[in-house]
Amino acid sequence: MAQADPSQSTGSDTGTNPAEGFGLFKVDLADHLDVSTIQRLSTLLGLKPGEIDSINRSKAPGLEMVNLLDERGFITPTDIRDL
């Protein structure tokens, strides 16, 4: 995965509390998820066809995928290693 541009804030250097920083991280991550990446993640995570359809129909599929990663515990405010 590409490294973040040092000029882009991740929340960790702004005095933001961890929950706010994690929210910013999720939004940034969602912005980087294109359709092909979402498809690959869906396959790797073994998502059901209905889940994939729901993500694809969403107005913000990247954010939908990131929220699913959060709900399933693949990412947490203190750990993204499973990603």
PDB file with SEQRES, HELIX, SHEET and CRYST1 records, atoms N, CA, C and O in Angstrom:
SEQRES   1 A   83  MET ALA GLN ALA ASP PRO SER GLN SER THR GLY SER ASP          
SEQRES   2 A   83  THR GLY THR ASN PRO ALA GLU GLY PHE GLY LEU PHE LYS          
SEQRES   3 A   83  VAL ASP LEU ALA ASP HIS LEU ASP VAL SER THR ILE GLN          
SEQRES   4 A   83  ARG LEU SER THR LEU LEU GLY LEU LYS PRO GLY GLU ILE          
SEQRES   5 A   83  ASP SER ILE ASN ARG SER LYS ALA PRO GLY LEU GLU MET          
SEQRES   6 A   83  VAL ASN LEU LEU ASP GLU ARG GLY PHE ILE THR PRO THR          
SEQRES   7 A   83  ASP ILE ARG ASP LEU                                          
HELIX    1 AA1 PRO A   18  HIS A   32  1                                  15    
HELIX    2 AA2 VAL A   35  LEU A   45  1                                  11    
HELIX    3 AA3 PRO A   49  ARG A   57  1                                   9    
HELIX    4 AA4 PRO A   61  GLU A   71  1                                  11    
CRYST1    1.000    1.000    1.000  90.00  90.00  90.00 P 1           1          
ATOM      1  N   MET A   1       0.846  -1.168   0.000  1.00  0.00           N  
ATOM      2  CA  MET A   1       0.000   0.000   0.000  1.00  0.00           C  
ATOM      3  C   MET A   1       0.891   1.231   0.000  1.00  0.00           C  
ATOM      4  O   MET A   1       1.942   1.228   0.642  1.00  0.00           O  
ATOM      5  N   ALA A   2       0.503   2.256  -0.689  1.00  0.00           N  
ATOM      6  CA  ALA A   2       1.301   3.481  -0.793  1.00  0.00           C  
ATOM      7  C   ALA A   2       1.370   4.192   0.544  1.00  0.00           C  
ATOM      8  O   ALA A   2       0.427   4.154   1.335  1.00  0.00           O  
ATOM      9  N   GLN A   3       2.507   4.846   0.787  1.00  0.00           N  
ATOM     10  CA  GLN A   3       2.669   5.595   2.019  1.00  0.00           C  
ATOM     11  C   GLN A   3       1.995   6.948   1.880  1.00  0.00           C  
ATOM     12  O   GLN A   3       1.908   7.514   0.790  1.00  0.00           O  
ATOM     13  N   ALA A   4       1.521   7.450   3.009  1.00  0.00           N  
ATOM     14  CA  ALA A   4       0.840   8.743   3.013  1.00  0.00           C  
ATOM     15  C   ALA A   4       1.827   9.860   2.744  1.00  0.00           C  
ATOM     16  O   ALA A   4       2.979   9.808   3.175  1.00  0.00           O  
ATOM     17  N   ASP A   5       1.373  10.852   2.042  1.00  0.00           N  
ATOM     18  CA  ASP A   5       2.159  12.051   1.795  1.00  0.00           C  
ATOM     19  C   ASP A   5       2.329  12.774   3.121  1.00  0.00           C  
ATOM     20  O   ASP A   5       1.337  13.036   3.801  1.00  0.00           O  
ATOM     21  N   PRO A   6       3.571  13.107   3.514  1.00  0.00           N  
ATOM     22  CA  PRO A   6       3.788  13.760   4.806  1.00  0.00           C  
ATOM     23  C   PRO A   6       3.017  15.060   4.965  1.00  0.00           C  
ATOM     24  O   PRO A   6       2.769  15.488   6.093  1.00  0.00           O  
ATOM     25  N   SER A   7       2.635  15.696   3.872  1.00  0.00           N  
ATOM     26  CA  SER A   7       1.897  16.955   3.973  1.00  0.00           C  
ATOM     27  C   SER A   7       0.429  16.733   4.315  1.00  0.00           C  
ATOM     28  O   SER A   7      -0.284  17.682   4.641  1.00  0.00           O  
ATOM     29  N   GLN A   8      -0.026  15.484   4.242  1.00  0.00           N  
ATOM     30  CA  GLN A   8      -1.415  15.181   4.551  1.00  0.00           C  
ATOM     31  C   GLN A   8      -1.529  14.772   6.012  1.00  0.00           C  
ATOM     32  O   GLN A   8      -0.792  13.902   6.477  1.00  0.00           O  
ATOM     33  N   SER A   9      -2.432  15.386   6.721  1.00  0.00           N  
ATOM     34  CA  SER A   9      -2.614  15.092   8.138  1.00  0.00           C  
ATOM     35  C   SER A   9      -3.392  13.804   8.318  1.00  0.00           C  
ATOM     36  O   SER A   9      -4.368  13.555   7.610  1.00  0.00           O  
ATOM     37  N   THR A  10      -2.962  12.991   9.261  1.00  0.00           N  
ATOM     38  CA  THR A  10      -3.681  11.775   9.608  1.00  0.00           C  
ATOM     39  C   THR A  10      -4.418  11.917  10.920  1.00  0.00           C  
ATOM     40  O   THR A  10      -5.087  10.981  11.359  1.00  0.00           O  
ATOM     41  N   GLY A  11      -4.307  13.086  11.562  1.00  0.00           N  
ATOM     42  CA  GLY A  11      -4.947  13.279  12.848  1.00  0.00           C  
ATOM     43  C   GLY A  11      -4.006  13.022  14.001  1.00  0.00           C  
ATOM     44  O   GLY A  11      -4.207  13.559  15.091  1.00  0.00           O  
ATOM     45  N   SER A  12      -2.961  12.194  13.783  1.00  0.00           N  
ATOM     46  CA  SER A  12      -2.067  11.853  14.876  1.00  0.00           C  
ATOM     47  C   SER A  12      -1.157  13.004  15.268  1.00  0.00           C  
ATOM     48  O   SER A  12      -0.647  13.031  16.388  1.00  0.00           O  
ATOM     49  N   ASP A  13      -0.945  13.948  14.373  1.00  0.00           N  
ATOM     50  CA  ASP A  13      -0.037  15.049  14.667  1.00  0.00           C  
ATOM     51  C   ASP A  13      -0.778  16.352  14.967  1.00  0.00           C  
ATOM     52  O   ASP A  13      -0.152  17.406  15.086  1.00  0.00           O  
ATOM     53  N   THR A  14      -2.087  16.290  15.088  1.00  0.00           N  
ATOM     54  CA  THR A  14      -2.867  17.511  15.266  1.00  0.00           C  
ATOM     55  C   THR A  14      -3.477  17.638  16.654  1.00  0.00           C  
ATOM     56  O   THR A  14      -4.231  18.573  16.918  1.00  0.00           O  
ATOM     57  N   GLY A  15      -3.156  16.706  17.539  1.00  0.00           N  
ATOM     58  CA  GLY A  15      -3.760  16.744  18.857  1.00  0.00           C  
ATOM     59  C   GLY A  15      -5.178  16.214  18.860  1.00  0.00           C  
ATOM     60  O   GLY A  15      -5.885  16.342  19.860  1.00  0.00           O  
ATOM     61  N   THR A  16      -5.603  15.625  17.764  1.00  0.00           N  
ATOM     62  CA  THR A  16      -6.942  15.067  17.646  1.00  0.00           C  
ATOM     63  C   THR A  16      -7.042  13.822  18.519  1.00  0.00           C  
ATOM     64  O   THR A  16      -6.089  13.049  18.619  1.00  0.00           O  
ATOM     65  N   ASN A  17      -8.201  13.630  19.151  1.00  0.00           N  
ATOM     66  CA  ASN A  17      -8.327  12.412  19.956  1.00  0.00           C  
ATOM     67  C   ASN A  17      -8.358  11.199  19.035  1.00  0.00           C  
ATOM     68  O   ASN A  17      -8.682  11.334  17.855  1.00  0.00           O  
ATOM     69  N   PRO A  18      -8.024  10.005  19.556  1.00  0.00           N  
ATOM     70  CA  PRO A  18      -7.919   8.820  18.698  1.00  0.00           C  
ATOM     71  C   PRO A  18      -9.174   8.517  17.888  1.00  0.00           C  
ATOM     72  O   PRO A  18      -9.071   8.108  16.732  1.00  0.00           O  
ATOM     73  N   ALA A  19     -10.354   8.708  18.468  1.00  0.00           N  
ATOM     74  CA  ALA A  19     -11.588   8.424  17.726  1.00  0.00           C  
ATOM     75  C   ALA A  19     -11.729   9.350  16.528  1.00  0.00           C  
ATOM     76  O   ALA A  19     -12.117   8.908  15.446  1.00  0.00           O  
ATOM     77  N   GLU A  20     -11.418  10.637  16.708  1.00  0.00           N  
ATOM     78  CA  GLU A  20     -11.485  11.575  15.586  1.00  0.00           C  
ATOM     79  C   GLU A  20     -10.422  11.243  14.556  1.00  0.00           C  
ATOM     80  O   GLU A  20     -10.681  11.300  13.354  1.00  0.00           O  
ATOM     81  N   GLY A  21      -9.224  10.895  15.017  1.00  0.00           N  
ATOM     82  CA  GLY A  21      -8.149  10.521  14.102  1.00  0.00           C  
ATOM     83  C   GLY A  21      -8.513   9.292  13.294  1.00  0.00           C  
ATOM     84  O   GLY A  21      -8.210   9.216  12.103  1.00  0.00           O  
ATOM     85  N   PHE A  22      -9.170   8.315  13.941  1.00  0.00           N  
ATOM     86  CA  PHE A  22      -9.595   7.107  13.242  1.00  0.00           C  
ATOM     87  C   PHE A  22     -10.663   7.435  12.211  1.00  0.00           C  
ATOM     88  O   PHE A  22     -10.667   6.869  11.117  1.00  0.00           O  
ATOM     89  N   GLY A  23     -11.557   8.332  12.548  1.00  0.00           N  
ATOM     90  CA  GLY A  23     -12.580   8.759  11.592  1.00  0.00           C  
ATOM     91  C   GLY A  23     -11.962   9.406  10.368  1.00  0.00           C  
ATOM     92  O   GLY A  23     -12.384   9.147   9.241  1.00  0.00           O  
ATOM     93  N   LEU A  24     -10.962  10.248  10.587  1.00  0.00           N  
ATOM     94  CA  LEU A  24     -10.252  10.875   9.466  1.00  0.00           C  
ATOM     95  C   LEU A  24      -9.529   9.829   8.632  1.00  0.00           C  
ATOM     96  O   LEU A  24      -9.516   9.901   7.403  1.00  0.00           O  
ATOM     97  N   PHE A  25      -8.920   8.847   9.316  1.00  0.00           N  
ATOM     98  CA  PHE A  25      -8.243   7.764   8.604  1.00  0.00           C  
ATOM     99  C   PHE A  25      -9.227   7.014   7.713  1.00  0.00           C  
ATOM    100  O   PHE A  25      -8.926   6.723   6.556  1.00  0.00           O  
ATOM    101  N   LYS A  26     -10.413   6.698   8.259  1.00  0.00           N  
ATOM    102  CA  LYS A  26     -11.402   5.958   7.485  1.00  0.00           C  
ATOM    103  C   LYS A  26     -11.844   6.735   6.246  1.00  0.00           C  
ATOM    104  O   LYS A  26     -11.999   6.157   5.171  1.00  0.00           O  
ATOM    105  N   VAL A  27     -12.043   8.025   6.396  1.00  0.00           N  
ATOM    106  CA  VAL A  27     -12.440   8.850   5.253  1.00  0.00           C  
ATOM    107  C   VAL A  27     -11.317   8.887   4.218  1.00  0.00           C  
ATOM    108  O   VAL A  27     -11.574   8.762   3.021  1.00  0.00           O  
ATOM    109  N   ASP A  28     -10.076   9.058   4.674  1.00  0.00           N  
ATOM    110  CA  ASP A  28      -8.938   9.064   3.751  1.00  0.00           C  
ATOM    111  C   ASP A  28      -8.814   7.727   3.030  1.00  0.00           C  
ATOM    112  O   ASP A  28      -8.586   7.687   1.820  1.00  0.00           O  
ATOM    113  N   LEU A  29      -8.964   6.630   3.774  1.00  0.00           N  
ATOM    114  CA  LEU A  29      -8.881   5.305   3.171  1.00  0.00           C  
ATOM    115  C   LEU A  29      -9.984   5.119   2.135  1.00  0.00           C  
ATOM    116  O   LEU A  29      -9.731   4.624   1.037  1.00  0.00           O  
ATOM    117  N   ALA A  30     -11.194   5.512   2.480  1.00  0.00           N  
ATOM    118  CA  ALA A  30     -12.324   5.380   1.556  1.00  0.00           C  
ATOM    119  C   ALA A  30     -12.071   6.135   0.258  1.00  0.00           C  
ATOM    120  O   ALA A  30     -12.442   5.671  -0.820  1.00  0.00           O  
ATOM    121  N   ASP A  31     -11.442   7.298   0.366  1.00  0.00           N  
ATOM    122  CA  ASP A  31     -11.136   8.096  -0.826  1.00  0.00           C  
ATOM    123  C   ASP A  31     -10.157   7.392  -1.758  1.00  0.00           C  
ATOM    124  O   ASP A  31     -10.123   7.684  -2.953  1.00  0.00           O  
ATOM    125  N   HIS A  32      -9.360   6.471  -1.225  1.00  0.00           N  
ATOM    126  CA  HIS A  32      -8.356   5.771  -2.028  1.00  0.00           C  
ATOM    127  C   HIS A  32      -8.851   4.435  -2.586  1.00  0.00           C  
ATOM    128  O   HIS A  32      -8.149   3.794  -3.369  1.00  0.00           O  
ATOM    129  N   LEU A  33     -10.035   4.018  -2.195  1.00  0.00           N  
ATOM    130  CA  LEU A  33     -10.559   2.734  -2.664  1.00  0.00           C  
ATOM    131  C   LEU A  33     -11.346   2.927  -3.954  1.00  0.00           C  
ATOM    132  O   LEU A  33     -12.436   3.499  -3.955  1.00  0.00           O  
ATOM    133  N   ASP A  34     -10.774   2.442  -5.045  1.00  0.00           N  
ATOM    134  CA  ASP A  34     -11.496   2.494  -6.315  1.00  0.00           C  
ATOM    135  C   ASP A  34     -12.272   1.183  -6.494  1.00  0.00           C  
ATOM    136  O   ASP A  34     -12.173   0.277  -5.666  1.00  0.00           O  
ATOM    137  N   VAL A  35     -13.027   1.097  -7.558  1.00  0.00           N  
ATOM    138  CA  VAL A  35     -13.901  -0.056  -7.787  1.00  0.00           C  
ATOM    139  C   VAL A  35     -13.112  -1.360  -7.837  1.00  0.00           C  
ATOM    140  O   VAL A  35     -13.540  -2.353  -7.249  1.00  0.00           O  
ATOM    141  N   SER A  36     -11.976  -1.380  -8.523  1.00  0.00           N  
ATOM    142  CA  SER A  36     -11.214  -2.629  -8.631  1.00  0.00           C  
ATOM    143  C   SER A  36     -10.636  -3.044  -7.280  1.00  0.00           C  
ATOM    144  O   SER A  36     -10.576  -4.236  -6.981  1.00  0.00           O  
ATOM    145  N   THR A  37     -10.214  -2.092  -6.466  1.00  0.00           N  
ATOM    146  CA  THR A  37      -9.685  -2.417  -5.139  1.00  0.00           C  
ATOM    147  C   THR A  37     -10.796  -2.946  -4.243  1.00  0.00           C  
ATOM    148  O   THR A  37     -10.589  -3.888  -3.477  1.00  0.00           O  
ATOM    149  N   ILE A  38     -11.968  -2.342  -4.341  1.00  0.00           N  
ATOM    150  CA  ILE A  38     -13.112  -2.814  -3.559  1.00  0.00           C  
ATOM    151  C   ILE A  38     -13.468  -4.240  -3.974  1.00  0.00           C  
ATOM    152  O   ILE A  38     -13.774  -5.071  -3.119  1.00  0.00           O  
ATOM    153  N   GLN A  39     -13.432  -4.530  -5.264  1.00  0.00           N  
ATOM    154  CA  GLN A  39     -13.720  -5.886  -5.750  1.00  0.00           C  
ATOM    155  C   GLN A  39     -12.714  -6.890  -5.190  1.00  0.00           C  
ATOM    156  O   GLN A  39     -13.093  -7.973  -4.743  1.00  0.00           O  
ATOM    157  N   ARG A  40     -11.431  -6.525  -5.217  1.00  0.00           N  
ATOM    158  CA  ARG A  40     -10.392  -7.430  -4.690  1.00  0.00           C  
ATOM    159  C   ARG A  40     -10.574  -7.658  -3.198  1.00  0.00           C  
ATOM    160  O   ARG A  40     -10.485  -8.792  -2.727  1.00  0.00           O  
ATOM    161  N   LEU A  41     -10.830  -6.586  -2.449  1.00  0.00           N  
ATOM    162  CA  LEU A  41     -11.059  -6.733  -1.011  1.00  0.00           C  
ATOM    163  C   LEU A  41     -12.283  -7.604  -0.743  1.00  0.00           C  
ATOM    164  O   LEU A  41     -12.270  -8.434   0.165  1.00  0.00           O  
ATOM    165  N   SER A  42     -13.323  -7.419  -1.523  1.00  0.00           N  
ATOM    166  CA  SER A  42     -14.544  -8.207  -1.355  1.00  0.00           C  
ATOM    167  C   SER A  42     -14.255  -9.689  -1.529  1.00  0.00           C  
ATOM    168  O   SER A  42     -14.755 -10.518  -0.769  1.00  0.00           O  
ATOM    169  N   THR A  43     -13.452 -10.018  -2.524  1.00  0.00           N  
ATOM    170  CA  THR A  43     -13.081 -11.407  -2.777  1.00  0.00           C  
ATOM    171  C   THR A  43     -12.208 -11.947  -1.651  1.00  0.00           C  
ATOM    172  O   THR A  43     -12.454 -13.040  -1.140  1.00  0.00           O  
ATOM    173  N   LEU A  44     -11.188 -11.183  -1.265  1.00  0.00           N  
ATOM    174  CA  LEU A  44     -10.280 -11.624  -0.204  1.00  0.00           C  
ATOM    175  C   LEU A  44     -10.998 -11.831   1.124  1.00  0.00           C  
ATOM    176  O   LEU A  44     -10.645 -12.729   1.888  1.00  0.00           O  
ATOM    177  N   LEU A  45     -11.995 -11.010   1.399  1.00  0.00           N  
ATOM    178  CA  LEU A  45     -12.720 -11.095   2.663  1.00  0.00           C  
ATOM    179  C   LEU A  45     -13.874 -12.088   2.611  1.00  0.00           C  
ATOM    180  O   LEU A  45     -14.516 -12.354   3.627  1.00  0.00           O  
ATOM    181  N   GLY A  46     -14.139 -12.639   1.424  1.00  0.00           N  
ATOM    182  CA  GLY A  46     -15.207 -13.616   1.278  1.00  0.00           C  
ATOM    183  C   GLY A  46     -16.594 -13.040   1.486  1.00  0.00           C  
ATOM    184  O   GLY A  46     -17.467 -13.688   2.065  1.00  0.00           O  
ATOM    185  N   LEU A  47     -16.794 -11.816   1.010  1.00  0.00           N  
ATOM    186  CA  LEU A  47     -18.108 -11.193   1.159  1.00  0.00           C  
ATOM    187  C   LEU A  47     -19.145 -11.933   0.330  1.00  0.00           C  
ATOM    188  O   LEU A  47     -18.842 -12.496  -0.722  1.00  0.00           O  
ATOM    189  N   LYS A  48     -20.366 -11.919   0.825  1.00  0.00           N  
ATOM    190  CA  LYS A  48     -21.471 -12.552   0.116  1.00  0.00           C  
ATOM    191  C   LYS A  48     -21.893 -11.662  -1.045  1.00  0.00           C  
ATOM    192  O   LYS A  48     -21.699 -10.447  -0.997  1.00  0.00           O  
ATOM    193  N   PRO A  49     -22.475 -12.262  -2.102  1.00  0.00           N  
ATOM    194  CA  PRO A  49     -22.905 -11.463  -3.253  1.00  0.00           C  
ATOM    195  C   PRO A  49     -23.809 -10.292  -2.873  1.00  0.00           C  
ATOM    196  O   PRO A  49     -23.681  -9.211  -3.447  1.00  0.00           O  
ATOM    197  N   GLY A  50     -24.708 -10.484  -1.929  1.00  0.00           N  
ATOM    198  CA  GLY A  50     -25.594  -9.397  -1.503  1.00  0.00           C  
ATOM    199  C   GLY A  50     -24.830  -8.245  -0.872  1.00  0.00           C  
ATOM    200  O   GLY A  50     -25.181  -7.080  -1.061  1.00  0.00           O  
ATOM    201  N   GLU A  51     -23.776  -8.577  -0.115  1.00  0.00           N  
ATOM    202  CA  GLU A  51     -22.951  -7.535   0.500  1.00  0.00           C  
ATOM    203  C   GLU A  51     -22.200  -6.748  -0.568  1.00  0.00           C  
ATOM    204  O   GLU A  51     -22.095  -5.523  -0.500  1.00  0.00           O  
ATOM    205  N   ILE A  52     -21.684  -7.469  -1.549  1.00  0.00           N  
ATOM    206  CA  ILE A  52     -20.957  -6.820  -2.646  1.00  0.00           C  
ATOM    207  C   ILE A  52     -21.899  -5.918  -3.434  1.00  0.00           C  
ATOM    208  O   ILE A  52     -21.537  -4.793  -3.778  1.00  0.00           O  
ATOM    209  N   ASP A  53     -23.111  -6.405  -3.723  1.00  0.00           N  
ATOM    210  CA  ASP A  53     -24.094  -5.593  -4.444  1.00  0.00           C  
ATOM    211  C   ASP A  53     -24.438  -4.330  -3.668  1.00  0.00           C  
ATOM    212  O   ASP A  53     -24.554  -3.251  -4.249  1.00  0.00           O  
ATOM    213  N   SER A  54     -24.601  -4.465  -2.357  1.00  0.00           N  
ATOM    214  CA  SER A  54     -24.919  -3.313  -1.516  1.00  0.00           C  
ATOM    215  C   SER A  54     -23.809  -2.269  -1.578  1.00  0.00           C  
ATOM    216  O   SER A  54     -24.082  -1.072  -1.673  1.00  0.00           O  
ATOM    217  N   ILE A  55     -22.573  -2.716  -1.525  1.00  0.00           N  
ATOM    218  CA  ILE A  55     -21.431  -1.794  -1.616  1.00  0.00           C  
ATOM    219  C   ILE A  55     -21.414  -1.121  -2.982  1.00  0.00           C  
ATOM    220  O   ILE A  55     -21.239   0.093  -3.077  1.00  0.00           O  
ATOM    221  N   ASN A  56     -21.597  -1.908  -4.040  1.00  0.00           N  
ATOM    222  CA  ASN A  56     -21.551  -1.361  -5.400  1.00  0.00           C  
ATOM    223  C   ASN A  56     -22.680  -0.371  -5.675  1.00  0.00           C  
ATOM    224  O   ASN A  56     -22.499   0.563  -6.456  1.00  0.00           O  
ATOM    225  N   ARG A  57     -23.845  -0.561  -5.047  1.00  0.00           N  
ATOM    226  CA  ARG A  57     -24.983   0.343  -5.254  1.00  0.00           C  
ATOM    227  C   ARG A  57     -24.883   1.612  -4.419  1.00  0.00           C  
ATOM    228  O   ARG A  57     -25.595   2.584  -4.670  1.00  0.00           O  
ATOM    229  N   SER A  58     -24.014   1.601  -3.441  1.00  0.00           N  
ATOM    230  CA  SER A  58     -23.883   2.739  -2.535  1.00  0.00           C  
ATOM    231  C   SER A  58     -23.405   3.982  -3.280  1.00  0.00           C  
ATOM    232  O   SER A  58     -22.664   3.884  -4.257  1.00  0.00           O  
ATOM    233  N   LYS A  59     -23.840   5.157  -2.805  1.00  0.00           N  
ATOM    234  CA  LYS A  59     -23.353   6.414  -3.379  1.00  0.00           C  
ATOM    235  C   LYS A  59     -21.894   6.641  -3.028  1.00  0.00           C  
ATOM    236  O   LYS A  59     -21.200   7.397  -3.710  1.00  0.00           O  
ATOM    237  N   ALA A  60     -21.417   5.987  -1.959  1.00  0.00           N  
ATOM    238  CA  ALA A  60     -20.024   6.110  -1.516  1.00  0.00           C  
ATOM    239  C   ALA A  60     -19.485   4.703  -1.231  1.00  0.00           C  
ATOM    240  O   ALA A  60     -19.343   4.316  -0.072  1.00  0.00           O  
ATOM    241  N   PRO A  61     -19.181   3.929  -2.303  1.00  0.00           N  
ATOM    242  CA  PRO A  61     -18.762   2.540  -2.096  1.00  0.00           C  
ATOM    243  C   PRO A  61     -17.483   2.402  -1.270  1.00  0.00           C  
ATOM    244  O   PRO A  61     -17.341   1.441  -0.514  1.00  0.00           O  
ATOM    245  N   GLY A  62     -16.558   3.342  -1.404  1.00  0.00           N  
ATOM    246  CA  GLY A  62     -15.334   3.274  -0.608  1.00  0.00           C  
ATOM    247  C   GLY A  62     -15.634   3.376   0.876  1.00  0.00           C  
ATOM    248  O   GLY A  62     -15.096   2.613   1.678  1.00  0.00           O  
ATOM    249  N   LEU A  63     -16.486   4.311   1.239  1.00  0.00           N  
ATOM    250  CA  LEU A  63     -16.851   4.484   2.644  1.00  0.00           C  
ATOM    251  C   LEU A  63     -17.660   3.290   3.147  1.00  0.00           C  
ATOM    252  O   LEU A  63     -17.512   2.871   4.295  1.00  0.00           O  
ATOM    253  N   GLU A  64     -18.504   2.754   2.293  1.00  0.00           N  
ATOM    254  CA  GLU A  64     -19.278   1.559   2.650  1.00  0.00           C  
ATOM    255  C   GLU A  64     -18.333   0.394   2.958  1.00  0.00           C  
ATOM    256  O   GLU A  64     -18.539  -0.336   3.928  1.00  0.00           O  
ATOM    257  N   MET A  65     -17.295   0.222   2.128  1.00  0.00           N  
ATOM    258  CA  MET A  65     -16.320  -0.848   2.355  1.00  0.00           C  
ATOM    259  C   MET A  65     -15.543  -0.600   3.647  1.00  0.00           C  
ATOM    260  O   MET A  65     -15.337  -1.528   4.430  1.00  0.00           O  
ATOM    261  N   VAL A  66     -15.117   0.624   3.875  1.00  0.00           N  
ATOM    262  CA  VAL A  66     -14.363   0.946   5.088  1.00  0.00           C  
ATOM    263  C   VAL A  66     -15.224   0.707   6.328  1.00  0.00           C  
ATOM    264  O   VAL A  66     -14.730   0.185   7.327  1.00  0.00           O  
ATOM    265  N   ASN A  67     -16.483   1.076   6.277  1.00  0.00           N  
ATOM    266  CA  ASN A  67     -17.371   0.828   7.416  1.00  0.00           C  
ATOM    267  C   ASN A  67     -17.531  -0.665   7.671  1.00  0.00           C  
ATOM    268  O   ASN A  67     -17.603  -1.091   8.824  1.00  0.00           O  
ATOM    269  N   LEU A  68     -17.587  -1.459   6.616  1.00  0.00           N  
ATOM    270  CA  LEU A  68     -17.667  -2.905   6.768  1.00  0.00           C  
ATOM    271  C   LEU A  68     -16.377  -3.435   7.405  1.00  0.00           C  
ATOM    272  O   LEU A  68     -16.431  -4.298   8.281  1.00  0.00           O  
ATOM    273  N   LEU A  69     -15.217  -2.922   6.970  1.00  0.00           N  
ATOM    274  CA  LEU A  69     -13.938  -3.323   7.574  1.00  0.00           C  
ATOM    275  C   LEU A  69     -13.927  -2.998   9.064  1.00  0.00           C  
ATOM    276  O   LEU A  69     -13.430  -3.783   9.871  1.00  0.00           O  
ATOM    277  N   ASP A  70     -14.468  -1.855   9.420  1.00  0.00           N  
ATOM    278  CA  ASP A  70     -14.543  -1.443  10.821  1.00  0.00           C  
ATOM    279  C   ASP A  70     -15.504  -2.348  11.598  1.00  0.00           C  
ATOM    280  O   ASP A  70     -15.163  -2.832  12.677  1.00  0.00           O  
ATOM    281  N   GLU A  71     -16.687  -2.572  11.059  1.00  0.00           N  
ATOM    282  CA  GLU A  71     -17.693  -3.402  11.731  1.00  0.00           C  
ATOM    283  C   GLU A  71     -17.187  -4.816  11.984  1.00  0.00           C  
ATOM    284  O   GLU A  71     -17.491  -5.411  13.018  1.00  0.00           O  
ATOM    285  N   ARG A  72     -16.424  -5.349  11.051  1.00  0.00           N  
ATOM    286  CA  ARG A  72     -15.925  -6.720  11.171  1.00  0.00           C  
ATOM    287  C   ARG A  72     -14.605  -6.815  11.935  1.00  0.00           C  
ATOM    288  O   ARG A  72     -14.067  -7.908  12.114  1.00  0.00           O  
ATOM    289  N   GLY A  73     -14.090  -5.686  12.379  1.00  0.00           N  
ATOM    290  CA  GLY A  73     -12.878  -5.690  13.192  1.00  0.00           C  
ATOM    291  C   GLY A  73     -11.576  -5.791  12.426  1.00  0.00           C  
ATOM    292  O   GLY A  73     -10.524  -6.013  13.025  1.00  0.00           O  
ATOM    293  N   PHE A  74     -11.625  -5.632  11.099  1.00  0.00           N  
ATOM    294  CA  PHE A  74     -10.384  -5.647  10.319  1.00  0.00           C  
ATOM    295  C   PHE A  74      -9.555  -4.400  10.591  1.00  0.00           C  
ATOM    296  O   PHE A  74      -8.327  -4.422  10.502  1.00  0.00           O  
ATOM    297  N   ILE A  75     -10.238  -3.319  10.922  1.00  0.00           N  
ATOM    298  CA  ILE A  75      -9.554  -2.097  11.339  1.00  0.00           C  
ATOM    299  C   ILE A  75     -10.214  -1.610  12.622  1.00  0.00           C  
ATOM    300  O   ILE A  75     -11.430  -1.714  12.785  1.00  0.00           O  
ATOM    301  N   THR A  76      -9.403  -1.080  13.527  1.00  0.00           N  
ATOM    302  CA  THR A  76      -9.898  -0.498  14.773  1.00  0.00           C  
ATOM    303  C   THR A  76      -9.104   0.778  15.014  1.00  0.00           C  
ATOM    304  O   THR A  76      -8.102   1.010  14.339  1.00  0.00           O  
ATOM    305  N   PRO A  77      -9.527   1.604  15.954  1.00  0.00           N  
ATOM    306  CA  PRO A  77      -8.777   2.836  16.223  1.00  0.00           C  
ATOM    307  C   PRO A  77      -7.331   2.595  16.644  1.00  0.00           C  
ATOM    308  O   PRO A  77      -6.496   3.493  16.535  1.00  0.00           O  
ATOM    309  N   THR A  78      -7.029   1.389  17.125  1.00  0.00           N  
ATOM    310  CA  THR A  78      -5.669   1.118  17.592  1.00  0.00           C  
ATOM    311  C   THR A  78      -4.935   0.065  16.784  1.00  0.00           C  
ATOM    312  O   THR A  78      -3.784  -0.244  17.094  1.00  0.00           O  
ATOM    313  N   ASP A  79      -5.567  -0.503  15.747  1.00  0.00           N  
ATOM    314  CA  ASP A  79      -4.920  -1.592  15.011  1.00  0.00           C  
ATOM    315  C   ASP A  79      -5.498  -1.722  13.601  1.00  0.00           C  
ATOM    316  O   ASP A  79      -6.705  -1.884  13.425  1.00  0.00           O  
ATOM    317  N   ILE A  80      -4.626  -1.649  12.614  1.00  0.00           N  
ATOM    318  CA  ILE A  80      -5.048  -1.874  11.224  1.00  0.00           C  
ATOM    319  C   ILE A  80      -4.240  -3.001  10.590  1.00  0.00           C  
ATOM    320  O   ILE A  80      -4.224  -3.143   9.368  1.00  0.00           O  
ATOM    321  N   ARG A  81      -3.568  -3.806  11.421  1.00  0.00           N  
ATOM    322  CA  ARG A  81      -2.704  -4.869  10.892  1.00  0.00           C  
ATOM    323  C   ARG A  81      -3.452  -5.879  10.048  1.00  0.00           C  
ATOM    324  O   ARG A  81      -2.885  -6.411   9.093  1.00  0.00           O  
ATOM    325  N   ASP A  82      -4.711  -6.165  10.367  1.00  0.00           N  
ATOM    326  CA  ASP A  82      -5.467  -7.152   9.598  1.00  0.00           C  
ATOM    327  C   ASP A  82      -5.847  -6.652   8.211  1.00  0.00           C  
ATOM    328  O   ASP A  82      -6.285  -7.427   7.362  1.00  0.00           O  
ATOM    329  N   LEU A  83      -5.680  -5.377   7.992  1.00  0.00           N  
ATOM    330  CA  LEU A  83      -5.996  -4.814   6.679  1.00  0.00           C  
ATOM    331  C   LEU A  83      -4.967  -5.297   5.689  1.00  0.00           C  
ATOM    332  O   LEU A  83      -5.033  -4.948   4.510  1.00  0.00           O  
TER     333      LEU A  83                                                      
END                                                                             
